[in-house]
Amino acid sequence: MNGVEKFSAFMSQHADKVPLLSVQSVDDKRFAVLREFLSSSFDDVEDNAWSVSMNLGKFVDALSTMEPQDKKKIINTVRKYEVKGENFGISGHRTYGFDKSRVDQRLIRRKRGN
């Protein structure tokens, strides 16, 4: 097999697969974050794209066999950090310098300084 045939075989071996994540280079921030995350989970993560993609496959396999409550914890943690829409600023009443009454939950002005 000459070099052209090897290259053609290499390029066609993944023709039936769908790429999930694309990065510009190993210096890309998404690649660095993914490598750091996977290296904290697995011991054999090297500083190259092939190693990170193999360990990403292991991570997805681990997710598929995970207990439902553990998977739910991971999903809720990721959702917590997801940014949705815009911030509309501060709303509500200014409550600094007030305490809540134990009787009727109304705000009472504090007499102490802080």
C-alpha positions in Angstrom: 0.0 0.0 0.0 1.5 3.3 -1.0 1.0 6.6 0.8 -2.0 7.7 -1.3 -3.9 4.5 -0.7 -3.2 4.7 3.1 -4.4 8.2 3.2 -7.6 7.3 1.3 -8.2 4.4 3.6 -7.7 6.6 6.6 -10.1 9.3 5.4 -12.8 6.8 4.3 -12.8 4.8 7.6 -14.9 7.5 9.3 -17.2 8.2 6.4 -20.2 6.6 8.1 -19.7 8.5 11.4 -21.0 11.9 12.4 -18.6 14.4 14.0 -20.0 15.8 17.3 -17.4 18.4 18.3 -15.2 20.6 16.1 -12.3 22.6 17.4 -9.8 24.8 15.5 -6.7 23.4 17.1 -5.4 21.9 20.4 -5.0 25.5 21.6 -8.8 26.1 21.3 -10.5 26.9 24.7 -13.2 24.2 24.2 -10.5 21.6 23.6 -8.5 22.7 26.7 -11.6 22.6 28.9 -12.7 19.2 27.6 -9.1 17.8 28.1 -9.0 19.1 31.6 -12.4 17.7 32.5 -11.6 14.3 31.0 -8.2 14.1 32.6 -9.8 14.7 36.0 -12.1 11.7 35.3 -9.7 9.3 33.5 -6.0 8.6 34.0 -4.9 8.0 30.4 -5.8 11.4 28.8 -2.9 12.7 26.7 -2.4 16.1 25.1 -3.7 15.2 21.7 -7.0 15.2 19.9 -7.2 11.4 19.5 -6.7 10.7 23.2 -9.3 13.3 24.1 -11.8 11.9 21.6 -11.3 8.3 22.9 -11.9 9.4 26.5 -14.9 11.5 25.5 -16.3 8.2 24.1 -15.6 6.6 27.5 -17.4 9.4 29.2 -20.5 9.1 27.0 -20.5 5.3 27.6 -20.3 6.0 31.4 -23.3 8.4 31.1 -25.3 5.7 29.3 -24.8 3.2 32.2 -25.2 5.7 35.0 -28.0 5.5 37.6 -30.9 7.9 36.9 -30.4 10.0 40.1 -26.7 10.5 39.3 -27.4 11.5 35.8 -30.1 13.9 37.0 -27.5 15.5 39.3 -25.1 16.1 36.4 -27.9 17.5 34.2 -29.1 19.9 36.9 -25.5 21.1 37.5 -25.0 21.8 33.8 -28.4 23.5 33.6 -27.5 25.8 36.5 -24.6 27.3 34.6 -26.5 27.6 31.3 -27.1 31.3 30.4 -30.6 32.0 29.2 -31.6 35.4 27.8 -30.7 38.7 29.2 -30.5 40.1 32.7 -33.3 42.5 33.5 -31.6 44.2 36.4 -32.5 44.4 40.0 -36.2 44.1 40.9 -38.1 44.3 44.2 -38.0 46.5 47.3 -34.8 47.7 49.0 -34.5 45.6 52.1 -31.1 46.6 53.4 -31.5 48.0 56.9 -34.7 46.1 57.6 -35.4 42.8 59.4 -38.4 40.5 58.8 -40.9 40.3 61.6 -41.4 36.8 63.0 -45.1 37.5 63.6 -46.4 38.8 60.3 -43.3 38.7 58.1 -43.4 42.5 57.5 -40.2 44.5 57.2 -39.1 46.4 60.4 -36.5 49.1 60.3 -33.4 48.1 62.2 -32.2 50.4 64.9 -28.6 49.0 64.9 -26.0 50.5 62.7 -25.2 47.6 60.5 
